[in-house]
Amino acid sequence: MSKEQILEVLLKHYGKIIGVFLGLLVSILVITLGFIKTIFISICVYIGYFFGNKVDKKENIWELLDRILPPGTLK
C-alpha cells in the first residue's frame, strides 16, 4: 500500500482507531492499577480536557470556577 492509501484508511476510520487505542489503554490500566484507580484517572483526564478546552476557546476559567465553587473561595 502506498502512503496515500494508508493515510486515506486512517482518516476514514479515525474514530474507530482512537476507540481501539482508548479501549486498550483502559483495559491495561484496569489490569495493572485496578478499577477504582482507573476510574479516578479517567475523571482527572476528563477534568483536564474540560479546562483545556476552555483555554483553547479563550474562555475565562476563573469565572467558571467562581460559578462552580462556593462564594468567596477565589477572592
N, C-alpha and C positions, 0 to 999 in steps of 0.2 A: 504494500500500500504506500502511496505517496504521502508526503506531509500534508498536502491539501485534503486528501481523503480522510486522514486521521483527524485533522482539525475539524472537518465537517461533521464527522461522527461525534466528536467530543462536544461540539456546540449543539448538535441536535439532541443529545442525551445528557445535557449538563446537569439537570436536576436529579436524574437517576444516579449519576456518578457521585454527586455530592451526597445524596442519600445513602448510598452504599458505604462510602467512607465514614459518614457520621454514625451509621449503624455499627460498623466495625469498631470505631473508636469507643462508642458507648459499651459495646459488649466486652472489649478489653478492659475498660475501666471497672465494669461490674465484676468481672472475674478477679482482677487484681486488688481493687480497693473495697469492694462491697457495694451493695445497693444504695445505702444511705449516703455514703460519701460521694458516690456518683451523682445522686440527686442534688446534693449540696453544690458540687462543682458545676452541674448544669444550670442551677439557679444563678450562681455567681457569673457564669458566662453570659446568661441572658441579661442580667442587670448591666454588665459591661457593654454588651451590644446595644442595649436600650439607650444608655447615656452616650455612647459613641455615636449613635445615630443622631442624637440631639445635637451633638457638637458638629457633625457633618452638615446638618441643616442650618447651622448657625443660630440655634435657639438658645435662649438663656437658661442654663441649668439651674442657676440659683433661684430663679422664680419658680421653677418646677419643684425644687427641694423645699422651698418655703411653703408651697401648697401642700406637699405631702407630709412634712414633719410638723410636730406641734408648734404653735405660735411662739415666736421669740427664740427659737433654737439657733437660728443663724445670725442673730444680731449681737 
